[in-house]
Amino acid sequence: FREMKALGVNVIRIHLQYNRFMTDAVTPNQQALSRLKDEIEFANTYGLYLDITGLGAYIKEDQPAWYDAIDEQSRWATQAVFWKAVAGVAKNYNNVFAYNLMNEPVTPLRNTNDWLPGQPYGGYYFVQNLTRTPNHRSWQTVTSNWITTLKTAIREEDTRTPVTIGFIGIGVTAVFNEQLDYNSAHVYP
C-alpha cells in the first residue's frame, strides 16, 4: 500500500474469492471478514480507497463442490449472503469506493454444465456465468435480475456505497445505468 500510495494511486481494486469468505451456502467466514475489516482500515491509514470486487472463482479447483452443484436460484441466494456480509463489514468506512459485484459476468446463450466458461487464462478463470440455464431469457434479463438480487442484499446493510460491475465494453455498461451507481467498463487495448 505504501508503494502504491507513493506512485500516486488512490483507488485499489481487491478481489475477494467466494470460497474464502463462505464456509457454506448460508454462513460467512468470520475470520475472512475480520481480515477484510483490517485491510479496509489499513488502506485508510494511507488515504487509499478500495474497489471491492467480489465472488471471485479464479481457481476452479478451489471452488466447493456444493457451490458448483447448486442451481441458479441457490447460487444467487448464497452470493447475496456473501455481499450482505461484506457490506455489513464495510458500510461504516468512507474509504470503500465501491462494491463491484463480479468481474466480467457473462450469460451463456445455451444451457451449460459449467459456471466457469471457457479455458483459464494463465491458470485463472476471470469470468463466470450468471446462469447455466438461460431458458431463452436474454442476457440483459438474466443480468438485471442478478443485479437486483445482489444489490438488494447490499442495501440491507449499506445504503450509500456505490455498486457497480466490471463489464467488457462500454456499450454493455450503459444497459444497466438505472441499476448501477456508476459504470465500470473494462477496455483492453
Disulfide bonds with the S-S distance in Angstrom:
none
